[in-house]
Amino acid sequence: MCSGDILLCSGSAWFSKLIQRATSSVWSHVGFVMKVDAIDRVMVLESVEPLGVRTVPLSKYLRNYDSKGHPYPGGVVIVRHDDFARKASDKKMAEFGQFAVDLFGYPYDKKEIAKIAARIASTYLPFSSGEKKKLERDREYICSEYVWECYNSLGIRVRHDPKGFISPADFAKDPKIKLQAVLKSNLKRL
């Protein structure tokens, strides 16, 4: 496992199921890992509702996700973008880490979830324009926006849904993303 590797999760909670159904994917959450050798930890950097952008030890996902001794309720894998190693010199990794950490504490984007739901619903309506929309940048993040912004800081582009949002499924679908490890096998089919 390397710093910058992506963590994909397949949750079983109601909100996770909503994301999975809306994106026709088993994936409901995305973050990335950062190794911190000085304290012998692998940290997950992510944006979660209602807290926003934060970091937690990867071990929390695997052993004590709910702070009651239970692991993450679903599957957890590590994937890697082909361009990451090529772009991530020591200097670039420091810049990437600084960019990611500078966003700690930014809020979770609850309004974006509502906008995404509206965009998805509009594609099923007969008067939908179907036009491609650009990702709108603000300083609130859902999990996939946070990871997307951090990767963009290195010049790495992850293909995203033409409806104008990026989801955990888009990371899994990108042809440059390759499986590195299955940390918790519990993937459910839709």
C-alpha positions in Angstrom: 0.0 0.0 0.0 1.3 3.4 -1.0 0.3 7.0 0.0 -2.3 8.2 -2.5 -3.9 4.8 -3.0 -7.6 5.0 -3.1 -9.9 3.3 -0.5 -13.3 2.2 -2.0 -16.0 1.1 0.3 -19.3 -0.8 -0.2 -21.4 0.1 2.7 -24.7 -1.5 4.0 -26.3 1.5 5.7 -29.4 3.1 4.1 -27.4 6.1 2.8 -24.8 3.8 1.2 -27.6 1.8 -0.5 -29.0 5.0 -1.8 -25.7 6.0 -3.4 -25.2 2.4 -4.8 -28.7 2.4 -6.4 -28.3 5.9 -7.8 -24.9 5.0 -9.4 -25.7 1.4 -10.3 -22.6 0.3 -8.4 -21.6 -1.5 -5.2 -19.4 1.4 -4.2 -20.7 4.0 -1.8 -17.7 5.7 -0.3 -14.2 6.8 -1.5 -11.2 8.2 0.3 -7.4 7.7 0.0 -4.6 6.6 2.2 -1.6 8.5 3.4 1.3 6.6 5.2 2.7 8.5 8.1 6.0 6.7 8.9 6.9 8.9 11.8 4.0 7.5 13.8 3.7 4.1 12.0 0.2 4.7 10.8 -1.8 4.5 7.6 -4.4 7.2 7.6 -7.6 7.5 5.6 -8.3 11.0 4.3 -12.0 11.4 3.4 -15.1 13.5 3.7 -18.0 12.0 5.7 -21.4 13.2 6.6 -21.9 15.1 8.9 -18.3 15.9 9.8 -16.7 16.9 6.5 -13.1 16.5 5.5 -11.1 14.5 8.1 -8.6 11.7 8.7 -8.8 8.5 10.7 -6.4 5.5 11.0 -7.1 2.8 8.4 -7.2 0.4 11.4 -10.4 2.0 12.5 -12.1 0.9 9.3 -10.9 -2.7 9.8 -11.4 -3.1 13.6 -13.4 -0.4 15.2 -15.3 1.6 12.7 -18.2 2.4 15.0 -16.0 2.9 18.1 -17.8 -0.2 19.5 -15.3 -2.8 18.2 -17.0 -3.5 14.9 -15.3 -3.2 11.5 -16.7 -1.2 8.6 -20.1 -2.7 7.7 -19.3 -3.7 4.1 -16.4 -4.3 1.7 -13.2 -2.3 1.6 -10.6 -2.4 -1.2 -7.5 -0.5 -2.1 -7.0 0.6 -5.7 -4.4 2.7 -7.5 -4.5 5.1 -10.4 -1.8 4.2 -13.0 -0.7 7.8 -13.3 -0.2 8.3 -9.6 3.3 6.8 -9.3 4.5 8.7 -12.4 3.3 12.1 -11.1 4.1 11.6 -7.4 7.7 12.7 -7.0 8.7 13.5 -3.4 8.1 17.1 -4.0 4.7 16.4 -5.6 3.7 14.0 -2.8 4.5 16.8 -0.3 2.3 19.2 -2.3 -0.4 16.6 -2.6 -0.4 15.9 1.2 -0.4 19.6 2.0 -3.3 20.3 -0.4 -5.3 17.4 1.2 -4.6 18.4 4.8 -5.3 22.1 4.1 -8.9 21.0 3.4 -9.4 19.3 6.8 -12.4 20.7 8.5 -14.2 21.8 5.4 -17.8 20.8 5.7 -19.6 17.9 4.1 -21.6 19.1 1.1 -25.2 18.3 2.0 -26.5 20.6 -0.7 -24.5 18.7 -3.3 -26.2 15.5 -2.4 -29.6 17.1 -3.0 -28.4 18.6 -6.4 -27.0 15.1 -7.4 -30.4 13.5 -6.6 -32.2 16.1 -8.7 -29.8 15.6 -11.6 -30.3 11.8 -11.4 -34.0 12.2 -11.3 -34.0 14.7 -14.2 -32.4 12.1 -16.5 -35.6 10.0 -16.1 -37.9 12.8 -17.0 -39.0 13.2 -20.6 -38.1 16.9 -20.7 -34.5 16.3 -19.5 -32.0 18.1 -21.6 -29.3 15.4 -21.0 -26.6 18.0 -21.4 -23.3 17.5 -19.9 -22.6 19.6 -16.8 -19.2 20.6 -15.4 -18.3 19.8 -11.9 -18.9 22.9 -9.9 -16.2 23.7 -7.4 -17.0 25.1 -4.0 -15.5 24.6 -0.5 -17.8 21.8 0.6 -17.1 18.2 -0.3 -18.8 14.9 -0.6 -16.3 12.0 -0.4 -15.8 11.7 -4.1 -15.4 15.5 -4.7 -12.7 15.6 -2.0 -10.6 12.8 -3.6 -11.2 14.2 -7.1 -9.9 17.6 -6.0 -6.8 16.1 -4.3 -6.0 14.1 -7.4 -6.6 17.1 -9.6 -4.0 18.9 -7.6 -1.4 16.5 -9.1 -2.8 16.8 -12.5 -4.5 13.4 -12.4 -7.9 13.3 -14.0 -10.5 10.7 -13.0 -13.3 10.3 -15.5 -16.7 11.2 -14.1 -20.4 11.0 -14.8 -21.5 13.4 -17.5 -24.5 14.4 -15.3 -22.1 16.8 -13.6 -21.0 15.0 -10.5 -18.4 12.4 -9.5 -19.2 9.4 -7.4 -17.3 6.5 -5.8 -18.4 4.4 -8.8 -16.5 6.7 -11.2 -13.2 5.9 -9.5 -13.9 2.2 -9.8 -14.9 2.5 -13.5 -11.9 4.5 -14.6 -9.7 2.3 -16.7 -6.6 3.6 -15.1 -7.7 2.4 -11.7 -6.3 -1.0 -10.7 -7.1 -3.2 -7.7 -4.3 -3.5 -5.2 -5.8 -5.3 -2.2 -9.1 -6.5 -0.7 -9.0 -5.4 2.9 -12.5 -6.6 3.9 -14.5 -8.8 1.6 -18.2 -8.2 2.1 -19.2 -6.9 -1.3 -22.9 -7.2 -2.0 -24.5 -7.2 -5.4 -27.2 -4.7 -6.2 
